Amino acid sequence: MRIAIIGAGIVGVTTAYELALAGHEVSVFEQRGSVAAEGSFASAGLLASSSIAPWCGPGVPWRVLRQAFSRQASARLGSVGALAQCPWLWRAWRAGRPAALQAHRAAMHRLAQFSRQRLLELTQALRLEFEQAPGHLLLLRTAAEVQAVQPLLRLLTEAGVTHELADADRCRVIEPGLNEALALKAGVHFAQDGVGNCRQFAHLLKTEAQRLGASFFFEAPVQGITPGAPVMLQRAGHSPEAFDAAVLCAGAAAAPLLARAGVKLPLQAVHGYSMTAPLRHVDGLAAPGPRAAITDARHRISITRLGQRVRVAGVAELGGRPDHLALGSLRLLHRVLDECFPGAALTQKAQHWKGARPVLPDGPPVLGASGAPGVWLNLGHGDHGWTLACGSARVLAETLSGREPPLDATNLTIARLQR
């Protein structure tokens, strides 16, 4: 089949590789000048297959509304206009009710575990070398935070996911660079999780996809899609192009294309922030920083090590402009880094970034046919795009090729959002 992929972030690149591997003729269209140039550019790098959770977790929608326009909130509204998203937040709240949430979490865990295995297979088979480190520690500062994480631990135990509830001393053995003065009650260690340089991996896999015959077109925004057999793509300055199928992997940019194609999908852009700085060196040695990945449960902010750099990422900003960096959000990232690893990074040389993470109200991405002839979807991964990308691409490629998906995809199709 002749297949067009719209978007060359980590999801688009992995999808291109899997479809090319399956023998399809693949063309990738990206509006920016390179792969992983938007939402995948400076993400946290977390590969959290064990600790993944839906965005609609308990209390999150209410936390957004309660903190609203607070300057240093970990979840906030980006502008007064974002209040128009209250119906979407209401839908997310409904999806966070216990019975529904359990099903969404289970679907995401299955996909995440499968994605982790597929990432390992690709890394080994293709000998891909990118910055990575094993291990992820969830920091719990208070007894209340330890209590709040118990439902997740029970779910992980039932699912057979390896994890360790560690006391404060054990946490400091796992991450010896942690600030000794940091008030810490406990932590949850996920040995199978870790951190990896998403952008490096995307560039490496793009090369492998090209070796399989995939073509990449940059600075090539798609203006419209006309469903049908064939499906037609319209680009500025070009005649309409015919394909057997078009796969939307364009993140937040997919929303207007879907609307024009007559596909209704409650996709919402939630912006995230990151700060990346070189580690400080003293007498030629790097200052104590994270060995791998840490997430502070209080602020839902992660601190990860990427080679000789540290990256701090978090904040969920609903609405707002993608080109506006809120100083309060940036200060929160710097504050959490200073609380956990004081003096470890040259923050005066920090690079700041803000990117859109397209989210569906119930949490899991949507994979498969859109309902419009010829239009397929691999969208809505939120801040778990890097964790879910390899597995999502494989599921999409198998389904589009007419084969059974490699896992239960019941709660991953668009049908769940139309009930």
N, C-alpha and C positions, 0 to 999 in steps of 0.2 A: 504493500500500500504506500501511497505518497502522502506523507503526514507533515503538517505544519505545527510547530510548537511556538507559542507566543510567550516570550519571557525567558531570560537566560540567567536567572538566579540559581541557587543551589537546586531547587526543585526542577526548573527547566533543564538544567544541564544533566542531572541524573536521569530525567525522563528521556532526553535525547539519546543518552548512551544506551538505555535499556531497549528503546524502540529500534535503534540501529543494530543492536546485538540480535534482536529478533528478526532482522532481515528487511526492515522497512526502509524506504527512502525518506530521509528526515531532513527538514529545513527548519532552522531556528531563527526567529525574528526577535531582535532585542532593540529597544528604543535608546539604550545607552551605548557607550563605546566599548564595553567589555562585559565579560560574564561577572556575576556576583557584584554588580555595581550599585545596587540599591539596598533592599532589605537584608541581603546576605553580606554586605560589605564589611561591617564592623560589629557583627553580632557577638554575643557573649562567648560563643564557641562551645557551649555546653552540649555534651552528648548524653542527655539524661534519660536513657531508655528505662531505667528502673524507677526514677522519681518523677516521671512525667505526670501531669495532671491537667484537666480541662481548665480553660480560663474562667469558666462559670463556677468555680469552686465555691464552697459555702462562704457567704458574706462578701464576695468580691464586688458584685454590682452595687450593693449598699455602701461598701467602702468607697467606691468611686463617687457616689452622690454625696456621702457624708463629708468627704475631704474636698470635693468639688474643686475649688480654685486655690486650694492651699499651695503655697509656693514650693514646699519641700515634702509633698505627699508622694508616696510610692505609687499611688493610683489616683488620677486626677482628671478633671475636664480641662481641655486645652483652651477653651473659649466659651463665651456665653452661648454662641451658636451650637455648641455641642449638646446643649440641653435638648435639642431636637432628637437626640439619640436615646431619650428615655424609653421609648417603646422597645428599642433593641435591648436595652438593659433589662427591661421587664421580661423579655423573652429569655435572656440569659439567666435571670433569677429563676424562672420556671424550670429551665433546664438543669438548674442546680439542686432541685429537690432530690431527696435521697435515692429513690428508685431510679429516676432518670440518670442521676449523676453516676450511679454505680455502673450502669450500662455504658455510658460514655467513657468512663475511666477504663473499663475493661477493654473496650474497642481500641483505645489509645495505647494501652499497655501491650496488647497483642501486636499492633502495628509497630510500636517502638522496639519491642524485642526482635521482631522479624527484621526491622530496619538495621538494628545493630549487627545482626548476623550478616546481612547483605553488605554492609559497610566493611566488615572484616574480610569477607570473601573478595570484594573488589580490591581492597588495600593489598591483600596478599597476592592475589592472582595477577594484578597489574603492577605490582611492586611500586605502589604509590608512596612517596615519602613527603610527609607534611608534618608540621608542628603538632604534637599531640602528647598527652600525659594521662595516665589512668587515675581514677579515683574522684569522688565527689562527696563533700562533707556538708551536710545541712546543719547550720549552727542554731542551737536553741538556747536563748539567753535566760529564760525564766521557766519556772515550773508550769506556768500557764501555757507556754509554747510547747512544752513537752506533752502536756495533756491534749492540746489541740491537734498534735500530729498523730495521736493514737489511731484514729480511723484509717489513716493512710497506711500505717504500719500493719494493721490487721488485713487490709486489702493486699498488701505486698506478701504477707505470710500466706494468705489463701492462694495467691497466684504463684507461689513458689519462687518469688524474687529474692535474691540474696541481699541482705542488708544487716547492719549492726547498729544497735542503739548503744552509743558509747558515752561514758561519763566524761567530765571535763578533762581529766588527766589523759584519758585515752585520745580525746580529740587533739590534744597538744602533741601526742606522739605521732598521730597521723599527719598533722600539719604543725611541725615544730616552730614555724615562724610566727604563729599567732601571738598577738599581743598578750603578755602575761597579765596585764591589768584589765583585760576584757572580762567583764562579768559573763560567765558561761555556765549554764546548768548541765547541758548535755549536747549531743549531736547525733545525727544519723549518717552513717558512712555507707555509701554505695560503691563497692569496689568495682563493679562492672561498668559504672558510668565513668565519665572522664571529660576531657576537653580536647578539641581539635581545631585547627585553623580552617574554618569553612571555606574561606576565599581561596586559599592555596589548593584545597581539594577540588574545588570547582574548576580552577584553571587546569589542573592535571587531568581531570576526567573529561574536560572539553577536548583536550588533545586526543584522548583515547576514543572519544566519539567520532572525531574527525577521521581517525584511522579506520573506523568502521564505515566511513562514507557520509557521515552527517555534515551538513553545510550550515555555517553560522553567518548571519547577516546582522551587522551592528549599525547603530544609528538608523534603524529601520522600523520606526513605529507603525503598528497596524492600526488603521483608523476604523475599520469595520469588518464584521464577519456576517456573511449571508448563509444561514443554514441550508442544507440541501444535499443532493447527490449529483454532482460534487458540491462541497462546501466552498464558498468563494471568500478570499481575503482581499481587502482593499488597503493598499499602502499609498501614501502621498507620492504623486508623481509617477505612479505605476498603473498599468492596466490591472484589472482584477485577475487574481491567480486562483486556479482550481486545484483542490486537494481532495483526497478521499476522506480525510479527517483533519480536524484542527484541535489541538490540545491547549487549553488555556492554563498557563503556569505563571501568569503575569502579576500575581499578588494583588495589591490594592488597585493597580491599573486595569485589572480585569473587569471591574464593576461597570464602567461605561460600555465596554464591548459586549458584556452579557446583556445589558439593558437593550442595546440596539439589536441584539440577536433574539430578543424576546424571552430570555431566560431570567427568572426571578431567583435571586440568591441573596440571603441576608448577610452579605459580606461587609464587615466594618473594619476600617483601618484604625488600629491601636498603635500609637507611636511609642517606640522605646528609645532609650538613650544609652550611650556608652562613652567611656573615657579610656583611652589607651596611652600608657606612658612607659618609657624605658625603666628597667630596674636600676636602682642605684648600685654602684660598685664601690667598694671600699678595699683598698690594697689589692685590687684586681679581682676581688670576689664579690659576687652579687649579694646584696643585702637580703635578709630573710624576707621572703615573699611567699606566696602560695606555691606548693609543689604541683598542684593540679587545679581543682575547681572547688570553690566554696560558695555556698549560698547562705545569706543571712536571712533567717526566717522572719525576723521582725519587719524588715523593709523589703523583702523579696528582691534583694539585689545580690548579684553573683560577682565573685572575684575570681578570675581565671589567669593562668600563666600560659603565655604563648611565646615560647622561646625565651628571649631575654626581655620580654615586655610583660606588663600586667594589664589586664583589661577589666574594668568594672562596668557592669551593665545592669539595667533595670528600668523601673518607672513604666507605668501603663498610662499613657495620655490619650484620652478619647477626644477626638476632634483636634482643633488647632492646626496651624500651618506647618507643613513639613520643613520649611526653611527657617523656622523660628525656634531657637534653642532657649528654653526657659532656664534662667540662671539658677532658680531654686532647685530644679531637678539636677543640674550639674553639681551644685553644692552638696546635694544629698549623696551623690556618687563619691565625691571626694571625702565627705565625712565618714562614710562607712569604711572606705579604704583606710583612712587614718585611724579609725577605731580598731580595725582588725590587724593591720600591718603598718604601723606608724613609721614613716621615713623610708619605706621600702622602695618607693618609686620617685622618679624625678618629675613631679607633677607640674612643674613649671614648663616642661616640654610636652605636656599632654595634648593629645588630639581628641577633640570632641565630635560626636556624631549622633544623628537622630535619624531613625528609619521607621518606615511603616510596616506593621505586621498585620496582615489581613486575618481577621478572626471571624469565625461563625459562632453564633450565640451558645451553642451546646458544647463546643470544644473541639471535637475531631475534625479533620479536614474532609472535603468531599472529593471522592475519587470515582471516575467512570463517566458514563454517558450523561449528558445534561438534559436529555429529553428533546432537544432540538437536533434535527438530523445532521450528523457529521460533526457536532460540537461535543468535545470531551473536556473533563475538568480534572485538574490536580491543584486544588486551591484550599485556602483556609487553615494553614498550619500554625498560624499565630507565631509565638516565639519558640515553637518547637520545630521549625522548618528544617534545621540542620539535623536534629535527632530523627525526624521522620522521613527525610528526603529519599534515601536509598530504598527503603521499603515501599513508600508510596509510588515511586517510579516503577518498581517491579510489579506491583499490583495493577497499576494502570496499563502497563505494557502487556501483561498477560490477558487482561480483560479486553483491551482493544484488539488484540490478536485473536480473540475468539476462544480463549482457553479459560479454564477455571482459575480464579485468583488463588494465590498460595496460602491464603488465610481467610477466615470468616470476615467478609467485608459488609455484612448486613448493615451495621451502623456507620458505614463510610460512604454510602451512596447518597445522592440527592433526594431519594425517596423519603428518607427520615425527616427532612426539612419541609416536606409537603404534606405531612400527616395532619 
